[in-house]
């Protein structure tokens, strides 16, 4: 799926708050009560990007080149400022709004910097190589972690049950193909076609809270959302509760047939159903 990267929301959750906002209204309330510390994560990220840009600029030829001492002093200044702001930013959560969908492929530089500043995306694991031996890997993928969380949450909101479950199978097989170096394979192309077709409706906006190595989805919205509160609550007027009686009988029919064919199991089943819970 193609993703458009994101604009970063700088509205933080107060440091004493246990969780982030659950809807757009609460996000707006948080943004309207910002204090100066709210901008620390963004300032730290800005310095990090400037530091990278400055290092690249130094590597280019210039008519009036800096001396080695001047370069070292300037880089040290940026490094000291960045370290100080990183320490302060780590104590303040950051709300990040990720827009998924569309045709553009976003760059992950900014997202890597924002999520990386909060320690998001660090993984230490033991994995199985192609030949079967165990291998320990330590990875840092801030942008990939945030995009993965946002995509999975948006899929749960926009895809119906069977397609969503099949995505789990496709994802595992796709990962095997990529890990085993089979990118240029017919199966990978076929799986791509399935993902492109099913993701036609996977568009929307996901808000994540980044704080001290964790990334958590706190809000999501999509024009293709299948969530309907009036149906989920089963209140009167939306669902006819009398329909459940016939459904339960029909749903239990295979078990009734199996019990009739194997009467010796009936006593065991009944005993298990009435046994006290330990």
C-alpha positions as CSV (number, residue, x, y, z in Angstrom):
1,X,0.0,0.0,0.0
2,X,1.2,3.5,-0.7
3,X,1.2,5.9,2.2
4,X,1.4,9.7,2.4
5,X,3.6,10.7,5.3
6,X,2.4,12.6,7.5
7,X,2.2,15.8,9.1
8,X,3.2,15.6,12.7
9,X,0.8,16.9,15.3
10,X,2.6,18.6,18.2
11,X,-0.3,18.6,20.6
12,X,1.0,16.6,23.6
13,X,-0.8,14.8,26.3
14,X,0.1,16.2,29.8
15,X,2.8,14.2,31.4
16,X,0.5,13.1,34.2
17,X,-2.2,11.8,31.9
18,X,-2.4,8.0,31.6
19,X,-3.6,8.0,28.0
20,X,-4.2,10.1,25.0
21,X,-7.4,11.5,23.6
22,X,-9.9,9.2,22.1
23,X,-11.5,11.5,19.6
24,X,-10.9,14.6,17.5
25,X,-12.6,16.9,20.0
26,X,-10.3,16.0,22.8
27,X,-7.3,16.4,20.5
28,X,-8.5,20.0,19.8
29,X,-8.9,20.7,23.5
30,X,-5.3,19.5,24.2
31,X,-4.0,21.7,21.3
32,X,-5.7,24.8,22.8
33,X,-3.9,24.5,26.1
34,X,-0.3,24.1,25.0
35,X,2.5,25.2,27.2
36,X,6.1,25.9,26.0
37,X,7.2,22.4,26.9
38,X,4.7,21.1,24.3
39,X,7.1,22.0,21.5
40,X,10.2,20.3,22.9
41,X,9.8,17.1,20.8
42,X,9.4,19.2,17.7
43,X,12.4,21.3,18.5
44,X,14.5,18.3,19.3
45,X,13.5,16.8,15.9
46,X,14.3,20.0,14.1
47,X,17.7,20.2,15.6
48,X,18.4,16.6,14.6
49,X,17.3,17.3,11.0
50,X,19.4,20.5,10.9
51,X,22.4,18.6,12.3
52,X,22.1,16.0,9.5
53,X,21.7,18.7,6.9
54,X,24.7,20.6,8.2
55,X,26.9,17.5,8.0
56,X,25.9,16.9,4.4
57,X,26.5,20.5,3.6
58,X,30.0,20.4,5.0
59,X,30.8,17.5,2.7
60,X,30.2,19.6,-0.4
61,X,32.9,21.9,-2.0
62,X,32.5,25.6,-1.1
63,X,34.3,28.7,-2.3
64,X,35.0,29.7,1.3
65,X,35.4,26.4,3.1
66,X,35.2,26.2,6.9
67,X,38.3,25.2,8.8
68,X,38.4,21.9,10.6
69,X,38.2,23.7,13.9
70,X,35.2,25.8,12.8
71,X,33.4,22.7,11.6
72,X,34.0,20.8,14.8
73,X,32.8,23.8,16.9
74,X,29.6,24.2,15.0
75,X,28.8,20.5,14.9
76,X,29.5,20.3,18.7
77,X,27.1,23.2,19.3
78,X,24.3,21.4,17.5
79,X,25.1,18.1,19.2
80,X,25.0,19.7,22.7
81,X,21.7,21.5,21.9
82,X,20.2,18.3,20.5
83,X,21.2,16.2,23.5
84,X,19.7,18.7,25.9
85,X,16.4,19.0,24.1
86,X,16.2,15.2,23.7
87,X,16.4,14.8,27.4
88,X,13.6,17.3,27.9
89,X,11.5,16.0,25.0
90,X,11.7,12.5,26.4
91,X,9.6,13.6,29.4
92,X,6.7,14.9,27.2
93,X,4.5,12.7,25.1
94,X,4.0,13.6,21.4
95,X,0.8,13.1,19.4
96,X,1.5,12.1,15.8
97,X,-1.2,12.1,13.1
98,X,-0.5,9.7,10.2
99,X,-2.5,9.9,7.0
100,X,-2.7,6.6,5.2
101,X,-3.8,6.1,1.6
102,X,-3.6,8.0,-1.6
103,X,-1.1,7.5,-4.4
104,X,2.0,9.4,-3.0
105,X,4.9,7.6,-1.4
106,X,5.9,9.6,1.6
107,X,9.5,10.0,2.9
108,X,10.2,8.5,6.3
109,X,13.0,10.9,7.3
110,X,10.7,13.1,9.5
111,X,8.8,10.1,10.9
112,X,12.0,8.3,11.8
113,X,13.2,11.4,13.6
114,X,10.0,12.0,15.5
115,X,9.4,8.4,16.6
116,X,13.1,7.7,17.1
117,X,13.4,10.6,19.5
118,X,11.0,8.8,21.8
119,X,12.7,5.4,21.5
120,X,10.0,3.9,19.3
121,X,10.8,1.0,17.0
122,X,13.7,-0.7,18.8
123,X,13.5,-4.4,18.6
124,X,15.7,-7.1,20.1
125,X,14.7,-10.6,18.9
126,X,15.9,-14.1,18.0
127,X,14.8,-15.1,14.5
128,X,15.1,-18.1,12.2
129,X,17.2,-17.8,9.1
130,X,16.5,-19.4,5.8
131,X,18.7,-22.4,6.6
132,X,17.1,-22.9,10.0
133,X,19.7,-21.6,12.4
134,X,18.8,-19.1,15.1
135,X,20.1,-15.6,14.8
136,X,19.8,-12.6,17.2
137,X,18.9,-9.3,15.6
138,X,18.7,-5.8,17.1
139,X,16.8,-3.4,14.8
140,X,15.6,0.2,15.0
141,X,12.7,1.0,12.7
142,X,10.8,4.0,14.1
143,X,9.0,4.9,10.9
144,X,8.2,1.3,10.0
145,X,6.8,0.6,13.5
146,X,4.5,3.7,13.5
147,X,3.3,3.0,9.9
148,X,2.7,-0.7,10.8
149,X,0.6,0.2,13.9
150,X,-1.4,2.8,12.0
151,X,-2.1,0.5,9.0
152,X,-3.2,-2.4,11.2
153,X,-5.5,-0.2,13.1
154,X,-7.0,1.3,10.0
155,X,-7.5,-2.2,8.4
156,X,-9.5,-3.2,11.5
157,X,-11.7,-0.2,11.0
158,X,-12.3,-0.5,7.2
159,X,-12.0,-4.2,6.3
160,X,-14.7,-6.8,6.9
161,X,-13.9,-9.8,9.0
162,X,-13.0,-12.4,6.5
163,X,-10.7,-10.1,4.4
164,X,-9.0,-8.9,7.6
165,X,-8.3,-12.5,8.8
166,X,-7.0,-13.4,5.3
167,X,-4.6,-10.4,5.5
168,X,-2.9,-12.1,8.5
169,X,-2.1,-15.2,6.3
170,X,-1.0,-13.1,3.4
171,X,1.2,-10.9,5.6
172,X,3.0,-13.9,7.1
173,X,3.6,-15.5,3.6
174,X,4.7,-12.1,2.1
175,X,7.2,-11.7,4.9
176,X,8.7,-15.1,4.2
177,X,9.1,-14.3,0.5
178,X,10.9,-11.0,1.2
179,X,13.1,-12.5,4.0
180,X,14.1,-15.4,1.8
181,X,15.0,-13.2,-1.1
182,X,12.1,-14.1,-3.4
183,X,11.0,-10.6,-4.3
184,X,11.0,-11.3,-8.0
185,X,8.5,-14.2,-7.8
186,X,5.0,-14.7,-9.3
187,X,3.6,-15.3,-5.8
188,X,4.8,-12.0,-4.5
189,X,3.2,-10.2,-7.5
190,X,-0.1,-12.1,-7.0
191,X,-0.1,-11.2,-3.3
192,X,0.6,-7.5,-4.2
193,X,-2.5,-7.6,-6.4
194,X,-4.6,-8.9,-3.5
195,X,-3.3,-6.2,-1.1
196,X,-3.8,-3.4,-3.7
197,X,-7.4,-4.5,-4.3
198,X,-8.4,-5.0,-0.6
199,X,-6.6,-1.8,0.4
200,X,-8.7,0.4,-1.9
201,X,-10.8,1.3,1.1
202,X,-8.0,1.4,3.7
203,X,-7.6,5.2,3.9
204,X,-8.0,7.5,6.8
205,X,-6.3,9.2,9.7
206,X,-4.7,7.6,12.7
207,X,-3.4,9.4,15.8
208,X,-0.7,7.8,17.8
209,X,0.8,8.7,21.2
210,X,4.6,8.4,21.3
211,X,6.2,8.3,24.7
212,X,9.2,6.6,26.2
213,X,9.6,3.7,23.7
214,X,5.9,3.1,23.2
215,X,3.6,4.0,20.4
216,X,-0.2,3.6,21.0
217,X,-3.1,4.4,18.7
218,X,-5.5,6.8,20.5
219,X,-7.8,7.8,17.7
220,X,-8.7,6.8,14.1
221,X,-11.1,7.9,11.4
222,X,-11.9,6.9,7.9
223,X,-14.5,7.8,5.2
224,X,-14.8,4.0,4.7
225,X,-15.2,3.1,8.4
226,X,-17.4,0.0,9.0
227,X,-17.9,0.9,12.7
228,X,-21.5,1.9,13.5
229,X,-22.1,2.7,17.2
230,X,-25.9,2.2,16.8
231,X,-25.3,-1.4,15.7
232,X,-22.5,-2.2,18.1
233,X,-24.6,-1.4,21.1
234,X,-27.6,-3.6,20.1
235,X,-30.1,-1.1,21.3
236,X,-33.8,-1.3,20.5
237,X,-34.7,-0.1,17.1
238,X,-31.5,-1.1,15.3
239,X,-31.5,-4.9,15.9
240,X,-34.6,-7.2,16.3
241,X,-33.6,-9.4,19.2
242,X,-36.2,-12.0,18.2
243,X,-34.0,-12.9,15.3
244,X,-31.4,-14.3,17.7
245,X,-33.5,-17.3,18.7
246,X,-33.5,-18.8,15.2
247,X,-29.9,-17.9,14.7
248,X,-28.8,-19.8,17.8
249,X,-30.7,-22.9,16.8
250,X,-29.2,-22.8,13.3
251,X,-25.7,-22.1,14.6
252,X,-25.9,-25.0,17.0
253,X,-27.3,-27.5,14.4
254,X,-23.9,-29.0,13.5
255,X,-23.1,-29.7,17.2
256,X,-26.6,-31.3,17.6
257,X,-26.0,-33.6,14.6
258,X,-22.5,-34.6,15.9
259,X,-24.0,-35.4,19.4
260,X,-26.7,-37.5,17.8
261,X,-24.1,-39.6,15.9
262,X,-21.9,-39.9,19.0
263,X,-24.3,-40.2,22.0
264,X,-21.4,-41.5,24.2
265,X,-20.0,-38.0,24.1
266,X,-23.2,-36.3,25.3
267,X,-22.6,-37.2,29.0
268,X,-19.0,-35.9,28.8
269,X,-20.1,-32.6,27.2
270,X,-22.8,-32.1,29.7
271,X,-20.4,-32.8,32.6
272,X,-18.0,-30.3,31.3
273,X,-20.6,-27.7,30.8
274,X,-21.8,-28.0,34.4
275,X,-18.4,-28.5,36.0
276,X,-17.4,-25.8,38.5
277,X,-14.8,-23.3,37.3
278,X,-11.5,-23.9,39.2
